[in-house]
Amino acid sequence: MILVTGATGNVGGQVVAQLLEGGFPVRAMTRDPGAARLPSGAEVVRGDLAAPHELDGCLDGVEAVFLMWPFHTSDPMAGILDVLKRHARRVVLLSSGAVKDGLAPERHADHVGRTHADAERLVRESGLLWTMLRPSTFAANALWWADQIRAGDTVSGAFGATPMAMLHEADIAAVAVRALTEDGHDQACYLLTGPQVLTQAEQVRVLGEALGRPLRWRELSREEERQRLLADPSFPDSFVDVLLDGYAGMLDGPAPAVTRTVEWVTGAPARSFHRWALDHAGDFART
Ligand SMILES: NC(=O)c1ccc[n+]([C@@H]2O[C@H](COP(=O)([O-])OP(=O)(O)OC[C@H]3O[C@@H](n4cnc5c(N)ncnc54)[C@H](OP(=O)(O)O)[C@@H]3O)[C@@H](O)[C@H]2O)c1
């Protein structure tokens, strides 16, 4: 049995679907089974990573865990690993490409990198077999533009020149499935990227090509974008400055290097951002 946390999310949802396709028994965890729309082949279980002492019931008979990290701190990790160790043998952690090898967690300048580096440290020290997935920017972040694209042909945002190696969630999941179900991935750190680097402004153009509509980018100042995101009830306020700091850092830093890790692990090349946009065209469609 494989436990998938974050099963209602971008990556976890794909992990559940691909494990089921492969014929593996899946237990999908969510805080709200009543609201979650999970595939009928999965066993659905209620669980909250913020309450590790309640997780034993989710882990009965579990061999391997896909662990996604929904917090802006690594604080609950030690408690979660204590429970995991009582049941499972293997954990695959959805970490972040912001984690830098050889740099202590507290020396990571950006918040996301610091949190994930500390979470990785605790997983390494847990005694479990582990695999770290360090994905680049998710293509699914473009869903944050869906309201704007449904309403018109302009996407407003800040840091339009920031380059990103947009990664399809199906590719992250495909690597996760290999690591959860095969030997040979233990104690490995996989730096995963999409096949191509695109600035945010270029992503909008590619989205338009896939949707068959001319879309354009409108540059906002950081403060204008900050106010826009704070006014958006669907975007968590606590993540606004974390995100904008991340984009500013990526704009100042070197352009992301593209890796072929997805292909090495799964045998299939990473999907393009254009492919992602075609797969998600319905999310941007006007009703
Ligand atoms: N976006 C990027 O560009 C990027 C890049 C690299 C790494 N990452 C990392 O990827 C992760 C996000 O993955 P995602 O996009 O697949 O997630 P997502 O779509 O944002 O979904 C969030 C998931 O977290 C679950 N969740 C939230 N709080 C929880 C809690 N207290 N206990 C248990 N589950 C909880 C939710 O489940 P329920 O609501 O059903 O309980 C949901 O399934 C983060 O760790 C992020 O740092 C993101």
The ligand as an SDF file (V2000), in Angstrom:
LIG
                    3D

 48 52  0  0  0  0  0  0  0  0999 V2000
    4.5960   25.8250   -7.3240 N   0  0  0  0  0  0  0  0  0  0  0  0
    5.8730   25.6550   -7.6460 C   0  0  0  0  0  0  0  0  0  0  0  0
    6.3810   26.2550   -8.5940 O   0  0  0  0  0  0  0  0  0  0  0  0
    6.7140   24.7190   -6.8310 C   0  0  0  0  0  0  0  0  0  0  0  0
    8.0270   24.4710   -7.2240 C   0  0  0  0  0  0  0  0  0  0  0  0
    8.8010   23.5880   -6.4670 C   0  0  0  0  0  0  0  0  0  0  0  0
    8.2610   22.9860   -5.3390 C   0  0  0  0  0  0  0  0  0  0  0  0
    6.9550   23.2660   -4.9740 N   0  0  0  0  0  0  0  0  0  0  0  0
    6.4170   22.6310   -3.7700 C   0  0  0  0  0  0  0  0  0  0  0  0
    5.3230   21.7830   -4.1270 O   0  0  0  0  0  0  0  0  0  0  0  0
    4.4070   21.7200   -3.0450 C   0  0  0  0  0  0  0  0  0  0  0  0
    3.0020   22.0420   -3.5450 C   0  0  0  0  0  0  0  0  0  0  0  0
    2.5550   20.9610   -4.3350 O   0  0  0  0  0  0  0  0  0  0  0  0
    1.1950   21.0320   -5.1500 P   0  0  0  0  0  0  0  0  0  0  0  0
    1.2390   22.2180   -6.0770 O   0  0  0  0  0  0  0  0  0  0  0  0
    0.9510   19.6930   -5.7150 O   0  0  0  0  0  0  0  0  0  0  0  0
    0.1460   21.3400   -4.0090 O   0  0  0  0  0  0  0  0  0  0  0  0
   -1.2490   22.1080   -4.1600 P   0  0  0  0  0  0  0  0  0  0  0  0
   -1.8670   21.8080   -5.4850 O   0  0  0  0  0  0  0  0  0  0  0  0
   -1.0370   23.5130   -3.7440 O   0  0  0  0  0  0  0  0  0  0  0  0
   -2.1460   21.3620   -3.0960 O   0  0  0  0  0  0  0  0  0  0  0  0
   -1.9300   21.5010   -1.7410 C   0  0  0  0  0  0  0  0  0  0  0  0
   -2.1740   20.1380   -1.1080 C   0  0  0  0  0  0  0  0  0  0  0  0
   -1.7440   20.2290    0.2520 O   0  0  0  0  0  0  0  0  0  0  0  0
   -2.6810   19.5540    1.0360 C   0  0  0  0  0  0  0  0  0  0  0  0
   -2.6010   20.1200    2.3840 N   0  0  0  0  0  0  0  0  0  0  0  0
   -2.6210   21.4220    2.7320 C   0  0  0  0  0  0  0  0  0  0  0  0
   -2.4960   21.5300    4.0780 N   0  0  0  0  0  0  0  0  0  0  0  0
   -2.3940   20.2600    4.5610 C   0  0  0  0  0  0  0  0  0  0  0  0
   -2.2530   19.7140    5.8530 C   0  0  0  0  0  0  0  0  0  0  0  0
   -2.1960   20.4840    6.9520 N   0  0  0  0  0  0  0  0  0  0  0  0
   -2.1800   18.3630    5.9830 N   0  0  0  0  0  0  0  0  0  0  0  0
   -2.2600   17.5550    4.8900 C   0  0  0  0  0  0  0  0  0  0  0  0
   -2.3930   18.0220    3.6370 N   0  0  0  0  0  0  0  0  0  0  0  0
   -2.4530   19.3610    3.4780 C   0  0  0  0  0  0  0  0  0  0  0  0
   -4.0240   19.7900    0.3550 C   0  0  0  0  0  0  0  0  0  0  0  0
   -4.8500   18.7000    0.6900 O   0  0  0  0  0  0  0  0  0  0  0  0
   -6.3350   18.8250    1.3330 P   0  0  0  0  0  0  0  0  0  0  0  0
   -6.7590   20.2610    1.2330 O   0  0  0  0  0  0  0  0  0  0  0  0
   -7.1530   17.8830    0.4870 O   0  0  0  0  0  0  0  0  0  0  0  0
   -6.1480   18.3420    2.7340 O   0  0  0  0  0  0  0  0  0  0  0  0
   -3.6280   19.7340   -1.1200 C   0  0  0  0  0  0  0  0  0  0  0  0
   -3.7220   18.4120   -1.6040 O   0  0  0  0  0  0  0  0  0  0  0  0
    4.9030   22.7240   -1.9890 C   0  0  0  0  0  0  0  0  0  0  0  0
    5.6560   22.0410   -1.0190 O   0  0  0  0  0  0  0  0  0  0  0  0
    5.7930   23.6410   -2.8190 C   0  0  0  0  0  0  0  0  0  0  0  0
    6.7920   24.2910   -2.0390 O   0  0  0  0  0  0  0  0  0  0  0  0
    6.1840   24.0970   -5.7030 C   0  0  0  0  0  0  0  0  0  0  0  0
  1  2  1  0
  2  3  2  0
  2  4  1  0
  4  5  1  0
  4 48  2  0
  5  6  2  0
  6  7  1  0
  7  8  2  0
  8  9  1  0
  8 48  1  0
  9 10  1  0
  9 46  1  0
 10 11  1  0
 11 12  1  0
 11 44  1  0
 12 13  1  0
 13 14  1  0
 14 15  2  0
 14 16  1  0
 14 17  1  0
 17 18  1  0
 18 19  2  0
 18 20  1  0
 18 21  1  0
 21 22  1  0
 22 23  1  0
 23 24  1  0
 23 42  1  0
 24 25  1  0
 25 26  1  0
 25 36  1  0
 26 27  1  0
 26 35  1  0
 27 28  2  0
 28 29  1  0
 29 30  1  0
 29 35  2  0
 30 31  1  0
 30 32  2  0
 32 33  1  0
 33 34  2  0
 34 35  1  0
 36 37  1  0
 36 42  1  0
 37 38  1  0
 38 39  2  0
 38 40  1  0
 38 41  1  0
 42 43  1  0
 44 45  1  0
 44 46  1  0
 46 47  1  0
M  CHG  2   8   1  16  -1
M  END
$$$$
